[in-house]
Amino acid sequence: MQQRKLYLIARLSNEYKNLAARKELGLSLTAKEEQRYTSLQGRIQTYDKTLKAVDATMGKHQRNVGN
């Protein structure tokens, strides 16, 4: 179960990076891609906060550098 979640996070991150790179290069996204980009951004931020919280419980604070 944990492996599936990590795989999901990696897949979402890769999809987001692809869309973000296209945007950064000035390429137009379709309305559907723009919606997906926004959705992925929110989900990834949520997962990132969760991962930081889990790491902190284990005494690992390198994800939280600068905060």
N, C-alpha and C positions, 0 to 999 in steps of 0.2 A: 504494500500500500504506500509506504513512504517513497519507494523508488518511483512509483507512478506519479506522485506529486512532484518530485524533483524533475522528472521527465517533462511533465506539463509546464512547469515554470521555465525550463530551458526552451521548450518549443514556443511558448508565448514570448519569451525574451527575443528569440531569433526572429519571429514574425514582426515584433515591434521594431527591432533594429533595422530590418529590411525597409519597413515603411518610413521610419525616421530618416534613414539615409537617403531615400528617394526624395523626401521632403527637403532635406538639407541641400541636396543637389539642385533644388529648384524644379524638380519634376512634379507635375500635377498628379494628385491622387483623385481617384473617382470618389463620388459621394459615399459609396459603400466602404472604400478603403479608408476614407477620412473618419467615418464612424468607427471602424474597426481600430484604427490608430488611437482614437480617444478612449475607447473601451479598454484596449490593452494597456494603455498608460495608467489608468486607474487600477486595474487588476494587479499590474506589476508593482505599483507603489504599495498596495495592500500586502502583497506577498513579501516585499522587501522589509516592511515594518515587522511582519511576523518573524521573518528569518533573523532580523536584528534582535528581537525579543528572545528568541530561542537561544541564539548565540550568547546573549548576556547572561542567561541562566546558567550557562556552562562556563562563564568567566571569560568569554571571548568578546573583545570589544573593538576589534579592528574594523568591522563593518561600520562602526559608528564614529569613525575618525572625523574630526572637525565639528562635531555636535556637542 
